[in-house]
Amino acid sequence: MTEKKTGKLFVLSGPSGAGKGTLREHALKNIANLVYSVSCTTRQPREGETDGIEYKFISREKFKEGISQNLFLEYAHVHEDFYGTLKQDVMNELNAGKNVLLEIDVQGALQVKAKMPEALLVFVDVPSVDELERRLRKRDTESESSLSVRLKNAIIEREQKDKYDYVIVNDDLDRASEELKKIFMKS
Ligand code: 5GP
């Protein structure tokens, strides 16, 4: 009997506005056998977001129930809402031999690394905080107060990047995407 090979776990983090979402989409399109694990969140869906696609949108009560039942591989309180990855979702894919990609914040990524040291952590960085502010303003999805929370969080998140296996500076999307692909392929 041949032993079934389990997949690998990849974690992407970085300041919101660093382009993680786009890099993730490129990776999912260009790398075979890579699947995305959809997170749970208590935040409201943005325009165009669909439950079960970008996130599983759940109530705070349901999220807290999940915490007390130990259902999360990791979870964190980010920008005033809860976000978390369900253990079962990840394990099902890994056990089916799929490589799994998480796109989560730094607190969550470090929890994953503590529980699963074999997980590969990649930090997607911006060239500078000024550049990040420019990008977030251009995106125009945030209120002024939410923008300022995101910038403050970005500064805190960047202080943790040394704990990651790799740091990619997203100064050019195609280049960064290629770099990410190489990292995934050799791991
Ligand atoms: P957004 O609200 O802009 O979609 O995401 C806000 C932040 O939450 C991003 O930094 C994103 O990576 C993070 N995030 C999304 N899903 C999860 C998750 O399951 N766990 C953790 N810890 N962070 C998450």
Boltz pocket constraint, residues with backbone or C-beta under 6 A from the ligand:
constraints:
  - pocket:
      binder: B
      contacts: [[A, 12], [A, 13], [A, 14], [A, 15], [A, 16], [A, 39], [A, 40], [A, 43], [A, 74], [A, 75], [A, 76], [A, 78], [A, 79], [A, 83], [A, 84], [A, 85], [A, 103], [A, 104], [A, 105], [A, 106], [A, 107], [A, 108], [A, 109]]
      max_distance: 6.0
